[in-house]
Every structure is written in C-alpha cells, then in structure tokens.
Amino acid sequence: MEQDYEKQMINAVLSDKLSKEFIQDLVKALTFKRYIVSAIFPSTPESETFGHFLDRFWDYDNSPYIKEKQIVGQSVHRRYAEIMLSRAKSYWIPKFGSRPLGTITSSDIKRHLRALACNPQKVNVRTRGSKEKKNYKIKMLKSETVNQIVRSATCALKWAYHNGLTDNNCFSGIVYCHVTPKPRKILTMSQAIQVFSSYWDKPMYRIANLCSACTGMRIGEVQALQFRDIGSDRIYVRHNWARLEGLKCPKNGEEREVKVSRELLNELISLMHQNPYGYSEDNFVFWGYTKHVPCQGRHWNESLHKVLRNLNIPDWQDISFHGWRHFFASNMADFIDERKLQLATGHKSRFVLELYASHRSEQTLDELGEVSEKLFKPLVSTNVRVES
C-alpha cells in the first residue's frame, strides 16, 4: 500500500498534475524533515547563478547593496568594491559560479575556506611597472587574505538572505582565520631628524612626508590638500584623495583643523609658489602630472625608502608613509590627553566623536598646536640639501 502511494506521488509529479502551491508546500515539508537541504524553482531569485549574483553584487555602479549603503549615509569605496569583485572572480566564481544562488550552503563556504587556508593557491604577482599583464605564482595565502576572500562571498550571501533571495544562512557560524597584527614599525625622533636633514631627490616628496610627520595626516589627506586649505596658522583637513573617486570626505566623514608651526607653513607656501599650474584656490599643494590630479603617494613612499636605505635604518622595508601617522600619535600621546589627540588625528570611533564634539574648542587646538610645534620643530628646522 505504501509503495503504491509513493508510486502515485511520483507519477503525479511527472505528469504535471500537482499545483505550484502544493509543490512549494511539499518542498517545505521535505526541507523541514531534512530529506533535502533546499530546492530551487525556475525563474526565481534563487535560480540566478552564484557567479552572476556576485558580479552584480560587487559592481560599484549597479550594486543594490552599495546603493542601500549610500542611501543611509554609509560609504563603500569604489576601490574596495573592485578588490572584492576581483576576489570573487578569482576564488569563488570558477568553483561555484555556475550553481544557482539558492544552492550555496554554509558547508560550501566552510569547506572552501579550509581549502584556501591549507592549500597553496595561484596568485597574480605582477610587479609594478612590469610589462607582463599576468604573472602567476603558486603560494600560500596570508590569513587576512583568506578572510577577505571569504567575506567577498559571505557579505553578498548575507544580503541575499535578508532580502529573500536565498533561504540558506551561509554566513553565521563561520570561523575565520586568526590574524596576528604585525607591530607597526615607526622611527624614533632622532632617526626622523636624520631623515629630514638628509638628501631627497625631490623637495616635494620630503615636504609631503614632513607634513604627515608633524600633523598625523593620512596619505590621502595630504594628497588632497588644496591652496584654500592652508591657513595662517593651521591646515584645514577637508578632503581625502581616492585614486578611483578623486576628492572625498575625510575617512571618518568629519573635517578637522590642525594647528602647525610657522616653519612648516613656510615650507608649504614655498611649494605652492612653485606650482606649475599657477595660483588658484582649488590647485593641489602637491601637484601631479595634470592640474586636477595630485602627486601619487607611491612616489612619497619610494623616496622615503630610498632615504631610509641610505641611512642604514634597520628594517627600513617595514616603514611606510603611513608610519608617520603613528609617529605623530605616539610622540604626542605623552603630552596630550587621548581625547584631544583624537581631535588632531581624526582617528575616532563614532562614540568618541559624538562624546567629544561638544568639547571641541579653539583652546584645545591651541594646546595641540603648542605641543606639536615643540615636539616636531627639530624636523622642520633642519638644513637639508635637496634637488628640484
């Protein structure tokens, strides 16, 4: 009798005698009883291929996810979206791209994470300036790279789950690779004095590094400096430069002011007078090959490394332009309250920002300016031989 009933059910399915609603209820029952993990109906969101979905999800100009972020005032950088799309295309789409979105499970994610973490992968290692477009090498991936690859999928799947595109929760319970942060290498004050009194190929590159060392500004913030941002006793940090997007708001979305020494201002003003594009308030202080694009930050890093190497500074390869931000903060921290220091660096959590906004005052800026001038005056008072 039971066999006859099962045979009738199979014949009913094969003869299209069952309604769509009944099939849906049947699938829910089979899923509830764990006879199946999931089922995909044709011409539904879940039937979209995973590869097509990832490609659409990380397409900066068309992504519904990025549009949602922008509507609520959050930002996703174009460069970040490009990196995540590249990760998806390299490590997810070749293996899972042809499968329907709704068939991807947490087991797939976990299994692929283990494979990425435990097995060597084919990696594009094209060096800067190389004529070879593709130069692959088999190597183990870093833990943070594996985590980023996995998030390029789980971020998309989480959005799909909460928007009814899949019934599978593929993002909860994922155990990511442990990442041990590498200690940031920064220079001592005596080493920094050596650096800024040494020979530099280009005065502009030295001043860019000096500006960050004396203010804690990020590389993109230094790149974004325009003539209008140089005040009589301070720098107005109004923008950040992004390679793909141009001028943007500073990283935390808040403009700030940094009081600086007269010596540093004179260096910046002298550089402005050398600008080949003339004088205009929207000209970049650190100009590039065209009027509307500033100097590339990589030149500043490369020039810094050359100076460090010539001075035989230990572990010079581990020191970067961004290290000046840590140099500034670590030196100032011994003399300035942490909350006030966050006002100068713009490195705040949202909570600290809201907490401290009401206490922002000219007196605090004066205090920050006085301490930074005393601390970093040896850097800007050096006699340096440079070549224009």
Helices and strands as residue ranges (DSSP letters): H 2-14, H 20-32, G 45-47, H 50-57, H 64-71, H 78-91, H 93-96, G 101-103, H 106-118, E 121-124, E 136-139, H 143-162, H 189-196, H 203-215, H 219-223, G 227-229, E 234-237, E 240-242, E 246-248, E 256-259, H 262-273, E 287-290, E 293-294, H 297-310, G 316-318, H 323-332, H 338-345, H 350-357, H 362-380
